[in-house]
Amino acid sequence: MDSYDLLVINGLVITAADIGHYDIAVKNEKIALLAPRGSLSELNVKRVIDAKGGYVMPGGVDCHVHLEEPPLFGKGRSADTYETGTKSAICGGTTTIVTFAPQSKIDPSLLEVLKSTHEKAHENCYCDYSFHLLISNPTKQVLSEFPALRSEGISSLKIYMTYESLQLRDNEILDVLLEARTQDITTMIHAENGDMLAWMSDQLEQRKLFAPKYHATSRPQLVETEATNRAIVLGELVDAPILIVHVSSPSAARHIRDAQTRGLPVYAETCPQYLFLTREDLDKPGFEGAKCVCSPPPREGKEDHEAIWTGLQNGTFTVLSSDHCPFIYDDTESGKKSVLSNEFPVGQFRYIPNGCPGVETRLPLILTAGRLSLQKFVEVTSTNPARLYGLYPLKGALLPGLSDADLTIWYPASTLQPFTLTNSSLHHNVDYTPYEGRTLSQWPRYTVVRGEVVWDRDNGGVTGKKGFGQFLRRGASTLAGSRSEGQWNVEIF
């Protein structure tokens, strides 16, 4: 009789396509069998996990994670390494991450940037991983390297419409989009109008307004909405698929929805900070508001949250990522407090390192909120990210013989007593969580990566090993791409 490595029984198995009472057998790191509850009881197995009626889902796929990045603007340096960041990920039910390999303005080659990022991640990860290339200097040489990126298993890149050290002009964006279209590469776009927000920041500083709360003032929804609409237009011009990252603004979401209804290959991402935080979180005593400074900023209130939830429910948002961008709050050299001085006792909002930690709390926060159907939850946190970034069905699915045995197993309903989230319970290398004090009613009981139990909350916590995570060579997106076949033709206009 065949021997299996792991058997998960008595679970309510939830995928983006199905819900049912199934048992799952794992062999050689793959989903081997998915069968009705109780039908696999005679198998010869090395380990059995009784889900006790709890949800069993494909492992979380988080494709917007910043780890071990150099200071790209200002003094901020990522607090999490590939070791601490991926450990934090598995503790929160995420089994695959895609991070960034960032090109600076002076880096002549993307391939060298990719090589150095591989060196940081190699043999340091607890979960599987891949990279997006972040492009800030799209020279002819850089554009010519896109085919080589595909050969290296990279099928996505990111560009910025803001930040002086990263911002591309519209003609540069078009150059990137056109070559990305040719090579079946998905382009992620940070859509904020850099010139508008720089002008707004100047206006605030001229009035001696420097506190963290003015970060939100400098970036009103118009800044995001204009850039989002412009990104859509640029993508439409060259018929290239785009993904607008970390959308916070309902008005930006309306532009995205309109583009989608016109059949354009426009995809969108949002994040927990735009569902749970508001600009009031930036207006705390002293410098405390800096903990929630991220870009775009959290918006005004409940109505904005409701619009983002609606966008998740109706498909405007393809994916829900963490945008984990960790900085240590009390670090005066490379953390949030690096902007404090005698001259600026509440800092300068425009130089505060932008970003919040969240790779570990993404899934528990959303599942506890109960605003998405269980299938929609799996779709936006696992399956769609895998499809969008060329990982499906290896990741984001539970297809026998095809999918890696990546599982998140939750507690049975009502068996985990509601608890208060504290930073001390988390595993990132950050001294705060923006969600401190929130009440949660769910947390992963087990996390399984390629058949290995790497998180067992009731029996020691982290059971995985550093270095177990593997680099994932990704193919093209399996979501809809360019509407026309062949080379783009300028003469059609």
N, C-alpha and C positions, 0 to 999 in steps of 0.2 A: 504493500500500500504506500502511496505517495506520502511524504512527510511535509508538513507546512510549518512555516516559521511563526505565524501568529493567526489567531482566530478571534474575531470580535463578534460577540453574540448579544442578543437581546437589545439591539439598538434600533432607534427610529432613524433610518438612513435617509438623509436629505441631500439631494443634488439640485442643480438648477433645473433639471427636467423631471424629477420624480421624488415622491415621498413614499416610503414603505418600510415594513418591518422585515429587515434582511439581516443575515449574518454574512460576514466578510472574512474570507481566507486569504492570507498573504504568503507568497513564496518568492524567493529571490528578488526581494525589494519591490515586487509588483502586486497589484490586485490580481489574485488568481481566480477567486470564485466570489460571486455575489448571489446568494440563494435565499429562499424564504426561511424565516426564523425557525430554527430547530432542525433544519434539514442537513446540517453539516456536523451534527453531534458525533458521528462515528469517525471523523477524520483523526489522523495521527498528527498532533500539533505540539510544538515546543512551548507555546504560551497561549493562554486564553485570557481575554479581557471581557468581563461581563459589563456591558454598558448599562444594564439595569433599567432599560427604557429611555436612557438619555439620547440626545441627538448625536448622530455620527455623520460628520460632514467631510468633504474634501478639505485638506489643509488650506489655511489662508494663504493667499498670494498677494503680497504687498509690493507694488511696482513703483513706489515713490519713497525711497529711503536714502537719506544722506548719511554716509559713514566715512570717517577718517579723511575728510576733505581738507585741503589746505585753506588758509584765509584767501577767499576770492575777492572780498571787498571788506575793508575795515580790519579789525583785529580778531574777529570771531573765527574760532577753529572748532571743528566737530569734536564733541566730547566722546562720542562712542567710536570705538574701533570696530573692525569686523568681528572680533571675538565678542565684545560686550554687546554690540548691536544685534548680532544673530542669536546670542543667548537670550536677550530680552524678547526677541521675536518668537522663539519657540515657547517661551513661558506664557505668551498671549495667544497661542494657537496658530501662529503663522509659520508655514513650512518652507516657503520660497520668498525670497526678496529680490528685487532688482534695484541696484544702487547706481551711482553716477561716477563716471570717469571724466573729470572736468578738465577741459582745455583752457589754459590761460591765454591771454592775448599774445603772449610771446612764445607759446608752444607752436613750433612749425608743423608738427605731425601728430595726428590722432593715434597712430599706431604706437607711438612711444608713450602717449598718455595711457592707452589701454594696457600696455605692458607693465607700467608702474603700478596701475591699479590692481592688476592680477597679483603682483608681488605682495601687496597689502593684504589681499583676501586669501591667498593660497594657504591651505592647511590651518586656517584660523577660524573657520565658520562652523557653526552648529547646525545650520540649515542650508539648503541649496540656494544658489545665487547666480545672478547674471548682472550685466552692466548696460546702462544707456550711455552713449557718448554725449557729453555736454560741449557744444560748439560755441566758441566766442570769437573765432578768427577764421572765417570760411574762405581761405585763400584757394587758388586754383589747385595747389598741392593737396590741401585738405579735402576738397571736393573729389579729387581724383582717387582718394583713399577709400571712398564709400564701398566699392566692390570688394576691397580687401577686408573691410569690416564685416561684410556679409560672410566672407570665407572664414572669419574668426568667430562666427556665431552671434554677431551683433546685428539686430534688425530694428533698432530704435535709437533716436537721438533727441536731444533737447536743446531748444534755443530760447533766448530771452528778448523781450521787448523793453526791458528796463535794466537798471544797474549799469553804471558807466563802464565797469570792467567786463561786462558780459553782453551789453545791449547790441543788437544788430539793427541796422537800418533796413528799410523795406526792400531795397534792391538786394541786400545780402540775404534776407529771408527768402526772397524768391529764388535766388541761386541755390540755397539749401533745399527748398521744397522741390524744385525741379529735379535736382540730382537724386534726392531721396525717392521721388516718384519713380525714377528710372530704375532704381535698385530695390524697389519694394521695401523701403524703410519707412517706418511710422515716425512722424515728427511730433514731438511734444512741444507745446508753446506756453511759456509763462507770459500771460497777456495782461500787462499793465503798461500804460503810456508813460514811458520814462521821462519824457520832456515835461509832461503835465505835472507829474508828482515832484520832479525836481523844482519846478517853478513854485508849486504850492509849498514845498519845504522852505524855499527861500523866503516866501511871504511870511511864513510863521516865524522863522528865525529873526527876520527884521523886526518883529514885534516881541522878541525875547521870549518866545514860547518854545520850550525845549523838552518838557516832560514827556514820559512815555505815551500818555494819552493822545498827544498830537500826531503820533504815528498814524492813527486812524483818520485824523483830520486831513493829513497830507495825501491820503489815498482814498478819496470818496469813491462811491460806486461808479461814477462817471469815468474815472481813470481806468477801471477794469472793463467797463462796458465798451468804451471806445476801442480799446486795444483788442478785445474779443471780436468785435465786429470787423475790425481791420484784418485780424488774423484769418477770419473766415473768408473775407474777400480775396486775400492773397492766395489762400489755398484753392479757392474756386478758380482763380485766374489760371493756375497751372494744373488744375484737376488733381490735387495731391491730398491724400488723407491726412488729417491733423487731429491731435488730441489736445484740448485746452485743459491745462492742469489746474488743480486747486481752485476751482470756481467757488466764489463766495457770494456773488451778487445775483439776486433774482433777475435784474435787468440784463445782465450778461447771459444768464441761463435762457432768457427769452430769445435772444439772438441765436443761441445755439439750437434751441428747439425749432425755430423758424428755418434754419439751414437744414436741419435733419428732415423736416417735412418737405423740403424741396429736393430731397434725395442726395444731398451732398454728404461725402464721407467725413463728417465732422463728429468727433467723439468728445466726451467731457468727463472730467474727474472732479469729485469733491472730497472733503475730508471731515473728520469728526469736529475739528475746531469751528467749522461753519454750521454745525448742528447744536453745539453745546456752549460755545463761548459767545460773548458780545463785546462791543467796544467798552462797556463798563468794566470789563476785566482788565483793561489797560489803564483805568483810572482808579488805581488803588494808592494807599498812602505811600509817600516817599517814592521809591524806585520799584516797588513791588509789581507794578503794571508791566514792567519789562519782561516778566516771565511769559506773558501772552502776546508779545510782539512777534508777529509773523506777517508774511505778505502773500496775498492780500490780507488785510486785517479782518478780524471778526467784525461782523456787521451790527446793525443797530439793535435788533431785538427779536422777539418771538415771530413776527411776521416774516422776517428774513429766513429764520430757521424753518418755518412752515413751507416756504417756497422751495427751499433746498430739499426738504423731505419729499415734497411732491415731485420734484425732479428725479429723485431716486426711484420713487414708486412708478412713474410713468415712462421711464427709460431715457429721459434727457441725459442723465448721468450714467455713463457706461460702467464706470468703476468708482469704488470708494477706497481711497488709499489713506495712509497715515500722514504723508509728507513729514516723516520723522526727521527733524533737523535739530539735533541736540546741542545745547550750550549749557555749561555750568553757570548757574546764576551768581554764585559768590566768587567766581574767578575774575580777578581784576586785570589779568593779563590777556586772556583769550576768550573770556566768557561774557555774560551779559553785563557785568559791572566794569568791563574794560572802558566804558565811556564815562565813568564817574571821575570827577576831578574837583579841586577846590573852586575852580571857575564855574564848573557845571555840576552842582551838587545833586541834581536830579538827572544828570546825563544830557545827552543830545539825541533825541528820538531818531534822527536820520542815520546815526551811526551805531545804534543798538544792533548787535547780531540778531538777524531775523530767523526765527524758527522756534518750534516747540517739539518736545519729545512726544512720541505717541505710538511707536511700533508695537508695544506690548498691550496697550489699552484699546487699540482700534476695535477689535472684534468684541470684547466684553461690553464696551460702552454701547455699541450698536445693537447687540443682541438683547441687552438689558432694556434698552429703550422700547423695544417691541413695536417699532413703527413700520417695519418691513415684514412681509411674509417670509417664512423660512426659506422658500426657494429663491426669492428675490435677494435675501441676505447672502446666500451662497453665490448667486449670480454676480453680484457687484463686488464681493470681497474675494472671490476665488476664480470662478469660471470665466467671467468676462476679462479679467486681467490676463489670464492664461491665453485666451483667444486673441486679445488685442496685441499681445507682445510675443506671439509665436511659440507658446509653450503647450498649447492644447493639442491632444488630450493627455500628454504626459503629466501635466499638472491641471488642477481645477476640475478633475473628473474622477469617477470611480469605475472605469471601464476595464473589465477583466482582460488581462494580456496586453493592455495598452497603457494604462495609467500607473504611475508610481504609487506605492502604498503610503500616501501622505494623508493623514487623518487628524481631525480635531474631534475629540470625544468630550461632550459636555455633561454636566451633572443632570440627572433626572429632574424633571419639573418639581419645583417646591422642596427639593431636598437640600439645597445649599441655602443656608440662612443668609438673608441680605447682610451685606457688610460694607463698611466704609473704606473707600479706596485711600490708601496712604502711599506716599513715595517710598517709604521704608519697605513696602511689600514688593516693589518692582526691582528689576534686574538691570536696567540701563545704567550708564555711568553719568547720571545727571542728578543734581541735588534737589529737584522738584518735579512735580507733575502739574500741569495746568488744571487737572481734574481732581486735585486733592479734596477730600471730604465728600465726594459724590458717593451715593449709595448704589451698589451693584448687586444684582441677583444672579449673575452667571459669571463663570470663569472656566476655562478649559480644565477638565479633569485629567485628560491625557492629550499629549501631542505626539504624533507618530510621523517620522520622516523615513521614507523608503523602508517601511517595515520595522524600524527601530523605535522603541519608546524613548523619547528624548525628554519628556516632561511628564511627571507623575505627581500631581499636586499633593496627594494624600500620603505619599511615601517618599519623601525626600526632595521633592521638587525637581530640579534639573538632574536628569539621568543620562543625557546625551553627552557626547564627547566633542571637544574642540577639534576641528579638522575633519569631522564626518561629512560636513556639507560639501557638495560638489558644484563646480561651475557648470552652468547649463548653456549649451550652444542652442541658440534660438533660430527658428525659421521665420518666415514672413507672417504677418497677421492673418488670421482666418476670418476676420470681419471684413465687411465690404471695403474695397479700395477705390482706386480711380474709376470713374464712370466710363471712360473710353479706353480702348486697347491701343497698344502701340505707343510710339513716341508722341510727345506733346507737339502740337503744330501751331505756331504763332499765326499762321495765315488763316486760321478759322475765324479770326475776329474781324 
